[in-house]
Amino acid sequence: MSGIIASIQEWASELGGVGLFVIALLDSMEITSLRTAATTAAAVQALAPAEARVLTLAGCGAQGAAHLRALVRVLRLERAWVHALDPARARRFAQEMTGELGLAVEATADLADATRRSQVCVTCTPSRTPILSRGDVAPGTLVAAPCIVRATSPATRSGDSPPMTRRCISSRSSAHAADVPRT
């Protein structure tokens, strides 16, 4: 469950200045999910190898779905591997996304193996323990870790620090990015 519970509201006053009323009430979680996926897709489009045809996606929730929908728009994908802690959830997600996107989406129980066979890996998980290690990522693979943006310590990241800091920097501000160790 997300730690974000909020709404986005737009208010207007009636003509003549009598009363104030809501003209739009939007779920901020949905907007945040779409915005995060769009930002990741823009970064992947700019940074992924031109020959990228295989994606591994860790996380089969709302963020995973939003990310896969956005990534098929910027990559010429032939296949996507999806992984979730619950294998049945990953299989359902793969079946739904295959039907929706017309892309070969396959569930995998072995995240490391799928990542080694991919040119792009996106982690959409709030895992508090590393899910990827140095040996899980082939040279040249782009790893996008949207959850690392909200991470304030290595304990909240989706991968161990060396692979993530060697392949990408994800930050809310340039001041924070300056503090990311370079290896």
Salt bridges, closest charged atoms under 4 A:
GLU100 OE2 - ARG69 NE 2.54
GLU106 OE2 - ARG79 NH1 1.88
ASP113 OD2 - ARG117 NH2 2.94
ASP136 OD1 - ARG116 NH1 3.51
